[in-house]
Amino acid sequence: MRRYGWFLAAGLVVCLALAGVVSVFASSSPDGLEHAALQGCTVDEDGEIVGGTCMAQAERDHDLADSVFADYGVRGLDNEALGTGLAGLVGVLITFAVGGGLFWLVRRRSSPAVGAGRGDGDAAPPA
């Protein structure tokens, strides 16, 4: 673990910097998925569907649309840039914690099986 410790720490710092700083500059323009979902519909200047048929007409709010971190920000913060950066930082930390915990569980579960039978003379000789 010690040889990978610096690598993991550096990776976490880079991810935190990207999430906290670069996420502020993310585009608010519709992405390719939204564009494809609007194919076949007529949209006004405000982005509202005014005619046609497309899959975006079935769109509804997400069940967690009223949560603290909805819409890539932090509800209650007046500064949108700060909210976006903070949401990115929290997202990276949660993802790192969950991923690290899963790797730790998998490693702990498989460790005894890997080392079993070595060095105690009970291992079968190679065929």
C-alpha positions in Angstrom: 0.0 0.0 0.0 2.9 2.4 0.7 4.1 2.4 -2.9 0.7 3.3 -4.2 -0.1 5.8 -1.4 1.6 8.8 -3.1 0.0 7.9 -6.4 -3.5 7.7 -4.9 -3.0 11.0 -2.9 -1.8 12.8 -6.1 -4.7 11.4 -8.1 -7.1 12.6 -5.4 -5.6 16.1 -5.3 -5.8 16.3 -9.1 -9.5 15.2 -9.0 -10.3 17.7 -6.3 -8.6 20.5 -8.2 -10.5 19.6 -11.4 -13.8 19.2 -9.6 -13.4 22.4 -7.5 -11.9 24.7 -10.1 -12.6 23.5 -13.6 -16.2 22.6 -13.0 -17.0 26.3 -12.5 -16.2 26.8 -16.2 -18.5 24.0 -17.5 -20.9 24.9 -20.2 -24.6 25.3 -19.5 -25.5 24.7 -23.1 -27.5 21.6 -23.9 -25.3 18.5 -24.5 -25.6 15.9 -27.3 -28.2 13.8 -25.5 -30.5 16.8 -24.9 -30.1 17.7 -28.6 -31.0 14.2 -29.8 -34.0 14.1 -27.4 -35.4 17.3 -29.0 -35.1 15.9 -32.6 -38.6 16.2 -34.1 -39.9 19.0 -31.8 -40.1 22.7 -32.3 -38.5 24.7 -29.5 -39.0 28.4 -28.7 -36.3 30.9 -27.5 -36.7 29.8 -23.9 -36.1 26.1 -24.7 -39.8 25.1 -24.3 -41.3 22.6 -26.7 -44.1 24.3 -28.7 -44.8 21.6 -31.3 -43.9 18.4 -32.9 -43.2 14.9 -31.4 -40.0 13.9 -29.7 -38.9 11.9 -26.7 -38.1 15.0 -24.7 -41.9 15.5 -24.2 -41.8 12.6 -21.8 -39.2 14.3 -19.6 -40.0 14.8 -15.9 -38.1 16.1 -12.9 -35.8 13.7 -11.2 -37.0 12.2 -7.8 -34.1 14.0 -6.1 -34.6 17.3 -7.9 -35.2 19.0 -4.5 -32.1 17.5 -2.9 -29.1 19.6 -1.6 -26.8 18.8 -4.5 -29.4 19.0 -7.4 -28.4 20.7 -10.7 -24.7 20.5 -10.0 -24.7 23.0 -7.2 -25.4 23.4 -3.5 -28.9 24.5 -2.6 -28.8 27.6 -0.3 -25.6 29.1 -1.6 -26.1 32.4 -3.4 -22.8 32.1 -5.3 -23.4 29.7 -8.2 -19.6 29.2 -8.9 -18.9 28.3 -5.2 -21.9 26.0 -5.1 -20.8 24.2 -8.3 -17.2 23.8 -7.0 -18.3 22.6 -3.6 -20.7 20.1 -5.2 -17.8 18.8 -7.3 -15.5 18.5 -4.3 -18.1 16.6 -2.3 -18.8 14.3 -5.2 -15.2 13.4 -5.6 -14.8 12.7 -1.9 -17.8 10.5 -1.8 -16.8 8.6 -4.9 -13.2 8.2 -3.6 -14.6 6.9 -0.2 -17.0 4.5 -1.8 -14.5 3.2 -4.3 -11.7 2.9 -1.7 -14.1 1.1 0.7 -15.1 -1.4 -2.0 -11.5 -2.1 -3.0 -10.6 -2.5 0.7 -13.5 -5.0 1.2 -12.5 -7.0 -1.9 -8.9 -7.1 -0.9 -9.7 -8.1 2.7 -12.0 -10.9 1.4 -9.5 -12.3 -1.1 -6.3 -12.0 1.0 -6.6 -15.3 3.0 -7.3 -17.3 -0.1 -4.3 -15.9 -1.9 -1.8 -16.7 0.8 -3.3 -20.0 2.0 -1.0 -23.0 1.8 2.3 -21.0 1.4 5.3 -21.5 3.5 3.8 -24.1 5.9 4.7 -27.3 4.1 1.1 -28.3 3.4 1.1 -27.2 -0.2 1.1 -29.9 -2.9 4.2 -30.1 -5.0 3.9 -28.9 -8.6 2.8 -31.5 -11.1 
